[in-house]
Amino acid sequence: MNRRVALVMLLVGAVGFSSLSSAAEKGWFGFGVSIETKGFSFNPTIQSVTVAKVAPASPAAAADVASGDAIVAVQGIVVDGAKADELKKAMAVPVGETLRLRLKRGSAEPREVALVAAAKP
C-alpha cells in the first residue's frame, strides 16, 4: 500500500540535519520536501521526493531549486527504491561540503545541481 507522507521541513531533523553545533556541524540547504513512501516502517522505501518549499537566500535558492522539482537522485543514489536511512545518511553533509542532487522539473530533462552546505541561519 502506498502512503503519502507529506513532510514540509527545511531538511532539519527528519533527513539528518541538526541545529546543534559540533566539530562536523551538519549543513543546511534551505529547502523542504514532500516524501512518498511504500509501506510503513521505521526505515521505509522511498518512492519519490518532491521539493515543497525553498527558503529565500539559501543554497537551494542560489542553485535555482524550485517548489515542485522532483529529486531523482541524492549523491548518486537513485531515490525511487532507496531506503530512507540510506538517503538520510547521504544528505548529512557537513557545513562547507557539497551535496549533489539530480532534479527533474516538469517535462524537462533531469539536471544536476551542487549545493554547498551552509550553517543554519
N, C-alpha and C positions, 0 to 999 in steps of 0.2 A: 504494500500500500504506500502511495506517495503521501508525504506530509510536507506541507509548506511551512517552513519556519521563517517567519519574517523577523529578521534581526536588524534593526536600524541602529548602528553603532558607529563610532569613529575608530573602528578596529582597536578598541580598547577592551581588554579582558577576554572576551569570548574567542578571539582569534590570536590571542597570545601577546597582547601588548599591555604593559604595566606602566602606571604613572610613578612607580617607585624608582628612586634613583639608586644606581648601583654602578659598579665598575664597568659593566656592559649594559648600560641603560638601553632598554628596548625602544625602538624608534616609533614615530608617529607619522602617518601618511596623509591623514585628513580626509578619509572617505568612509562611509558606512555602506553596508551591504544587506541584501536580502538573499537568504540561502534556502535552496530547495534540497531536501534530503529524501532518501529512500529508507523506509523503515524508521524505527525509533530505538535508539540505544545511546549509550554514553559516548560512543565513537561512531556516529552514523556515516553511511556512504553518501557522499555529496553528488547531487545531480547537476546543480547549477548554482552559480553565484553571480548576482547582478548588483551593480553599483546603485545604491539608493539615494545617496547624498554625498556631496563634495563640499568640504569647508573652504571658504574663500582664503586666499593667501596660503594655501597648503601645498605640499609637494604634489599631491594629486591634481590640484587646480593648475599648477605650473606645467604639468605634463598633459594638459587637456583631457583629463579623465572626466567623464560626464555621467550624470544620472542616466540609468538605462543601459550603460555599457555592460556587456556580458564579459566576465572574467573567465577565459577559457583555459588559461594555464598560469601557474604561480611557480616561479623559479624552475621552469621546465617541467613541472608536474601537471599533467592534464587534470582539470577539475572534475569533469564527469567521470565518476567511478572512484575517485580518490576518497580515502578515509579522512574524516575531519581532523584527527590528531596529526596526520601527515601534513596537511595544509597549514595547520596551526604552527607546527614546528618550522615549516618553510618560510612563514611570514614573520617569524620572530627575529627581525633584523636589528642589530644594534644601531644607535644613532651614528650617522655619517656613512653607513654602508648602503648598498643598493639592493632594492627589491625589483625583480624583473617580472612584469606581468604581460600576458598576451590578452588583448582586449578585442572584442568584436562589437562594432556599433552598427545596428541595423543590418542592411544587406551588404555593407562594405566588407572587404577582406580583413581578416584579423591583423592587428598591428601590435608590435612590441613597444612597451614603454618601460623606462627605467626611472624609479623613484628613489631619491636619496632620503633615507630616514632622518627625520628632524626630532629634536626634543619636543615633547608635548608642551604647547603654549600654556 
